[in-house]
Amino acid sequence: MLDLQELYNELPLPKKPSSNSFSAKAIMGYENHRIARDFNDNPSLLILISEKKQDFFVANQNLFNIRVTHNVKCEIEIDKKISHNNFSVVSYVGQNDEVKDIFLNTCQVLIKSLGENPSNKKIKQTVDKFIELFKAIKEPPKKSIQGLWSELFLIEQSATPEQIILGWHSIPEEKFDFSFDKLRIEVKSSVTESRTHHFSIAQLNPVGNTEIIIASILLNTSIGGLSVMELLKKISCKLDAFPKQKEKLHLLAYSTLGIDVERVNEVRFDYELAKKSLQYYKAEDIPKIETINFPKEVSNVRFTSNLINSNHLETNIDTVIKPYITNEI
């Protein structure tokens, strides 16, 4: 599939200053649909409506910097030629370049699940994902950029990121970052030279026969490091055969960032340092407060633990999860 950002950047502004006039090109592999530029220099996804599927009962929407209009007769300029057709149009109408890039990335991710000839129901589902995403990125971040970067880094370290993404939390507020059957993995990072991390009491005290592994990473901000967006791109390259995991990866990452998407390219971490410093620990080997020492009426207990004297495992993420996953996806 073409890089939609690259394709968009090649599009000229349409000559006609009309809301339904676009400069556009077909998306390779999904030629019924278009990536487009409007007269205000904003991107749109044009989803073709066939003659048999024009019975739309979905309201047009304009919120969260996303404008959605259905069954619109559009004038398309391409290679100095004009054509007309009916589309559902999903447009970004803001002015932030980082968010504009996220819109184009989202188009690229969702187009595969949308398909070449989507039903009205599928179009509505896709539009709803755009709305929910852009609603989320207007809200406070659910996790710091450092925290999200660390989780994405762990996914990127896997030879099978599609398996890791399946175990990734559905919401950032979950107790553990990754869950695989009886295994729980929590990612902790520090921007100091000390391997000191903050824990909730539940993150180091397993329930029943659950095993808890802590992935510890030392980070350093670096102007030459990788951003969240660049990590996402590295992971995405490995997920072309796994559209559901790619969709989860991008939509969860963007919604986690919230309003921090506007500065997502400003924060970068040293990738090589992270790679060299990544270590895995069993929860039982980390100094902690035992739950047995607290009455059941006490909750939300948090503490800081230094792992300097804790033994780490000689392993990697794929070996850690292997006993807890199946090969079927």
N, C-alpha and C positions, 0 to 999 in steps of 0.2 A: 504494500500500500504506500502511496505517496505520503511524504511528510506534509501534513496540512498547513503547518506554519510556513514551510518553504513555499508551498503552492499559493498561499494567501499573499505572501510578500511579493510574489511575481505579478499579482493582479493590479492593473491600473484602476484609478477612480473611474466610475461610470460617467459618461458625458452628460447624461440627463439628471438634473437635481430633483429626482422624484423618490418618494419613500419606497416605491415598488420597482425601482430600477437598480440593477446590480451588474457589476463586472464579476463573472463567475466562470469556474471550470468544473467539469465532472470529476468525481472522486474515483480514482482507479480501483476497479473491482466492484464499485457501487455506482455505476455510471448514471443511474436514475437520479442521483442526488448531487448537489453542488456545494462547493465552498465558495463563498461570495464576499465581495467588498462593496459597501454602499457609498453614497456620495459623502457621508460624514466620516469616511475612513474607519468604519467599524466592520467586524466580521459577522457573517451570518451562515447558518446551515440551512440549505434549501432542500426540503424533503419532498420528493415528487408525489403528487396525488394523482392516481390513475382515474380515468373516467368512471369506473365502477365504484370508486371509494370516496366520492365527494360528499357523502352524507354525514358531514361532521356535526356532532352535537357537543363540541368542546369549546368553551369560551376562550376568546382571545385574552391574553394576559400581558401586563406591563408592570413588572415589579422586580426588585433586587437587581437592577441593571440588565434585566433580560426582558425582551419584548417577544411575544409569541403571537403570530397571526396565522390562521388556518385557511386553506383553500384560496390563496391569493394568486391572482393572475400577475405574474412577474415578467418584466422585460429584462432579458439577459443579453449583455454585451460580451462577446468573445471573439477575438481575432477579427475585429471590425465588422462582425456580423451580428444581427439582432434576431432573437427568437423569443417566443412567448410560451409560457406554460403555467400550470397551476401547481403551487407548492404550499406546504406548511413551512413557515419561515420562523426560525429561532435566531434572534439577533442579540449580540452584546451591544449595549448602548452607553457604556461608561467610557472613561478616559484614561484608565490605568493600564499601562502596557503589560505589567505582570499578570493582571487579571485577564487581559485580552489573550495572552499566551495560554492561560489556563482554560479559557473558553475553547480555543482551537485544539488544545490537547484533549479536552473533554469530547469534542466533536469526533476526533480521531478514535477515541476509545469506544464511544457509544455507537458509532456507525456500524460496527461489526455485529452488535446485537440487534441493531435496527433492521439490518438486512436490505436487500435490493428492492423488494416489493412489500413494504410493511403494511399491516392492517391498521385501521384507525386506532384500534386498541394498543398496538405496539407503538404507534406514533405518540399516543397520549402518555404511555409509560415512559418513553424516552424524554418527552418534554417535562414530565414531572420530575425526572432526575435532574435536569438542568435547573428547575425551579428550586428544588431542595438544596442542591449544591450552592447556588448563588444566594440563597437565604442563609446558609451556614457561614459563608465567607463574609457576611456582614455582622457576624456575632463574635464575641470574645473567643480567643483560641482555647481549645480544649486541652491542649498540651503545648509545651514550649517547642520552639523550632529545634532546640538541642535534643529534646526527648523524641520527637518524630524522626529526626535525622538518625538517631541511634537505632531505632526500630527498623528503619529502611535499610540501614547499613547491615544489620543482621540478616535481613531478607536477601540482600545483594550478595552476601558471602556464601549463600547456598548454591550448590550445583543444580538444585531443583526448587527454585523460588516459588513455583506453582504450589508445591506442597506446603511451604512455610506460610504462604498467604492464606491458605485454607484454614490454618490454625490461628491466624491473626485476629485480634479482638474485633468485634463488630462495632463497638463504641469505645472511645478512648478512656472512658471512666471505669472500665472493667478492672477487676483486681489484678489480673495478670495480662501481660502483653500477648502471650501465645498460649494456646491450650491444645493438646493432642492426647485424647483419651485420658489416661491417668497422669500425664506429664503437664507441668506448668512451667513456662519460661518467662522470667521477668528481666528486662534489659535495663541496666543502670549505667550511667555515664558520669564522668567527672571532668571538669576543665582544669583541675589542679593536678599536681604530680602525685598526690595521695589517692590511693584507691579507696576513697571514703564515699559511702552512699547512704541515702535516706531510704528507710523501709517502713512500711506499716507492719504491725505485728503479724498479720495474716500472711504476708509475703514470705516469711521465713518459718512459719509453723504449719506444715502440711496437715490436711484433714484426711483421716483414714489412711489408705495406702497410696495416696497421691505423692508423686515425686516433684520437687521444686528445684529448678536449675536457675542460677543467676548468671546472666551474661554481663560481664563487667568490661567497660570500654573507657580508656583515657582519651580525651579529646583536646584539641588545641585549635582555636580559631586561626584561620590562615587565609589571606587574600588569594592565594593560589590553590585553595582547597576546593572541595565540592560542595555545591548547594543542595538543598532538598530536591530541586527540580532536576539537577544533573544526576542525582542518585536514582530518581524515578525513571529517568531515561535509560540508565544502565540496566535497571531491572526489566523495564518494558521490552528491551531488545530480546530478552529470553522468554517472553510470554506470548509471542505471536500465535502459537497453537492453543493458547488458553485464554480466550476472550473474557470469560467470567472472572478469572483471577485478575486480569489486567484492569477490568472495570472496577473491581473492589479496591485494588491498589490505588488507583488514581482518585476515585471519589472519596475514599476514606481519608487519604492523605490531605486532599484539599479541604474537606470539611473539618478536619482536625485543626488545620492552621487558622481557620476563622479569618479575622481581619489581618492577621500576620502575613497573609498571602501578599500584601502590598509591600512587604520588605523581605520576601522569601529569598531573593537573590543577594541580599546584603550579608547574610550569615553563611559562612563557609567554614568547614572543618577539614583538617589535614587527614586525608584518606589513608595514607600510608602509616601514619602514627596510629590511627584507629585499628588498622589491620594488624599491626605488630602488637598492640596492647590488648587485643580481645582475649579474654580468658573466661572460663566457665567454672562455676563453683556449685557444689551441692549446698542446699540451704542448711543442712545439718552441720556443715563445716564453718559456718559464718557466725560470729558472736551475735547473740540476740537475746531478747527478752522472751522467756517461755510463757506460753498462754496459761500454763498451770499456775503461774504466779499471780494471775489476775482474776478477780471475781467476775462472774458473767455480766454484772451490772456495769462494768467498765468497758468503754469502747473507744474506737478511733485512736488507738495507741500508736504513736510513731516514734522512731528513734534513728540515730545515725550510727553506722558501724564501719569500722576500718578493717579492710580485708588483708592487711599487711602480713598477718601471721596465719592466714587461712590457706589451706592446700587447694590448688586449682587442678582441674582435670586436664589431661593431655588429650584433647578431643577437638571436634569441630561440630558445627550446627547440624550437618547431615547425619553424623554418627549419633548425636544426642537424640534426634527425633526418630531415627530408623526403627527402633522396637515398637513405636507407638502409632505407626502409619501403615496404610495399605498402599499398594501400587496402583490402585484404581482411582481415577479422578473423573 
